[in-house]
Amino acid sequence: MDVGGDLFDATDIDQAAISYSYNTCGIEGNTITLGETESIVINDQVIPGKSFREHLEIKDAHRAFTKMFDFIKGKYEMNEKLAMTFHKLNTKSWMNEEWSGSYKTINNRVGGRSTPYPEKSKELFKQLFRELKEIDEPFLRAAKLHLDTVIIHPWQDGNGRTARLLMNYELLCNEHGHLQIRKADKKEYFHAIRTAIKHKKLKPFSDYLYHLGIETYRKKIAFLTGKKKLKEKSQDDLWAYSDEIKIY
């Protein structure tokens, strides 16, 4: 049974996009819930007590995730230009227009750590795409793309959420399923990143992603094999959220 790539994800894209939007924004501090995310995306609902920016972040993340599949169908190469496009899609509604999809121009810090100066980060980001061509294994390329983007911090804001999108694009283009890094697993996710940075090695983070990939496939297989009569199920029933089996 194939549970990776477009054979699964094309069918699952609607629910996956909602889940992705909730999780990737939640990791960055967005307080909108999963149910509220669905209401915002499907019904364009305004959630009382939630900021305008939080609503815009959800909409941008959803748009960026679904648009990613168009680039996959078009067989666009992962490069600096595409990365900038993904950043713009992720930030166009809530970030300063001159910063969205453009390199940072002001020094910044993240998690108490200094990031490279603007000119240096630009140089390092260009170098990253040259280095990726020397890695044959898609999962390792995806891990390096994600980790190095976070370390280089090429943009003023939106680095983490764009790094997660770049990672998934690399995986999907190479017939892997996409990975949902859950808001609930934020502590473990950040620990893997910090450990990799501390030891200056990719392995702590790539191991984390490998484990996440295995768990994702296991749950998808369990979900699919548990549905004996898929054709008798409507799409809404088949991909509805379930408390019994959490795919993401």
Backbone hydrogen bonds, N-H to C=O, Kabsch-Sander energy under -0.5 kcal/mol:
donor,donor_aa,acceptor,acceptor_aa,energy
3,V,1,M,-0.7
7,L,4,G,-0.6
8,F,4,G,-0.5
8,F,5,G,-0.9
9,D,5,G,-2.4
10,A,6,D,-1.7
11,T,8,F,-0.7
12,D,8,F,-1.6
13,I,9,D,-0.8
16,A,12,D,-2.6
17,A,13,I,-2.6
18,I,14,D,-1.4
19,S,15,Q,-2.5
20,Y,16,A,-2.9
21,S,17,A,-2.3
22,Y,18,I,-2.2
23,N,19,S,-2.5
24,T,20,Y,-3.1
25,C,21,S,-1.7
26,G,22,Y,-2.1
27,I,23,N,-2.3
28,E,24,T,-0.6
28,E,25,C,-0.6
29,G,26,G,-1.7
30,N,25,C,-2.2
37,T,33,T,-2.2
38,E,34,L,-2.0
39,S,35,G,-1.8
40,I,36,E,-2.4
41,V,37,T,-2.6
42,I,38,E,-2.7
43,N,39,S,-1.7
44,D,40,I,-0.9
45,Q,39,S,-1.6
47,I,45,Q,-0.5
50,K,47,I,-1.7
55,H,51,S,-1.6
56,L,52,F,-2.1
57,E,53,R,-2.7
58,I,54,E,-1.9
59,K,55,H,-2.1
60,D,56,L,-2.7
61,A,57,E,-2.5
62,H,58,I,-2.3
63,R,59,K,-2.4
64,A,60,D,-2.7
65,F,61,A,-2.3
66,T,62,H,-2.2
67,K,63,R,-2.4
68,M,64,A,-1.4
69,F,65,F,-0.6
69,F,66,T,-0.9
70,D,66,T,-0.5
70,D,67,K,-1.0
71,F,67,K,-1.4
72,I,68,M,-1.9
73,K,69,F,-2.2
74,G,70,D,-1.7
75,K,72,I,-1.4
76,Y,71,F,-2.1
79,N,77,E,-0.7
83,A,79,N,-2.3
84,M,80,E,-2.1
85,T,81,K,-1.7
86,F,82,L,-2.5
87,H,83,A,-2.2
88,K,84,M,-2.1
89,L,85,T,-2.3
90,N,86,F,-2.0
91,T,87,H,-1.1
91,T,88,K,-0.5
92,K,88,K,-1.9
94,W,91,T,-0.8
95,M,91,T,-2.2
99,W,96,N,-1.8
100,S,96,N,-1.7
102,S,99,W,-2.0
104,K,154,P,-2.8
110,V,113,R,-2.6
113,R,110,V,-2.0
115,T,108,N,-1.6
121,S,117,Y,-3.2
122,K,118,P,-2.0
123,E,119,E,-1.9
124,L,120,K,-2.7
125,F,121,S,-2.3
126,K,122,K,-1.9
127,Q,123,E,-1.8
128,L,124,L,-2.0
129,F,125,F,-1.1
130,R,126,K,-0.9
131,E,127,Q,-2.2
132,L,128,L,-2.1
133,K,129,F,-0.7
134,E,131,E,-1.6
135,I,132,L,-1.7
136,D,134,E,-0.6
141,R,137,E,-2.1
142,A,138,P,-2.6
143,A,139,F,-2.1
144,K,140,L,-2.6
145,L,141,R,-2.7
146,H,142,A,-2.1
147,L,143,A,-2.9
148,D,144,K,-2.7
149,T,145,L,-1.4
150,V,146,H,-1.8
151,I,147,L,-2.2
152,I,148,D,-3.2
153,H,149,T,-2.3
162,T,158,G,-1.4
163,A,159,N,-2.4
164,R,160,G,-2.0
165,L,161,R,-1.4
166,L,162,T,-2.7
167,M,163,A,-2.2
168,N,164,R,-1.9
169,Y,165,L,-2.3
170,E,166,L,-2.2
171,L,167,M,-2.0
172,L,168,N,-2.9
173,C,169,Y,-2.3
174,N,170,E,-0.5
174,N,171,L,-1.0
175,E,172,L,-1.5
176,H,171,L,-2.5
181,I,179,L,-0.7
182,R,180,Q,-0.9
185,D,182,R,-1.1
186,K,183,K,-1.6
189,Y,185,D,-2.4
190,F,186,K,-2.6
191,H,187,K,-1.9
192,A,188,E,-2.1
193,I,189,Y,-1.7
194,R,190,F,-2.8
195,T,191,H,-2.6
196,A,192,A,-1.9
197,I,193,I,-2.3
198,K,194,R,-2.7
199,H,195,T,-2.3
200,K,196,A,-0.7
201,K,196,A,-1.8
205,F,202,L,-1.0
206,S,202,L,-2.6
207,D,203,K,-3.0
208,Y,204,P,-1.1
209,L,205,F,-2.1
210,Y,206,S,-2.5
211,H,207,D,-2.4
212,L,208,Y,-2.2
213,G,209,L,-2.7
214,I,210,Y,-2.4
215,E,211,H,-2.3
216,T,212,L,-2.4
217,Y,213,G,-2.5
218,R,214,I,-2.4
219,K,215,E,-2.1
220,K,216,T,-2.2
221,I,217,Y,-2.6
222,A,218,R,-2.2
223,F,219,K,-2.3
224,L,220,K,-2.7
225,T,221,I,-2.9
226,G,222,A,-1.0
227,K,224,L,-1.3
228,K,226,G,-0.9
230,L,227,K,-0.5
232,E,229,K,-1.0
233,K,230,L,-1.5
238,L,234,S,-2.7
239,W,235,Q,-2.2
240,A,237,D,-0.8
247,I,245,I,-0.9
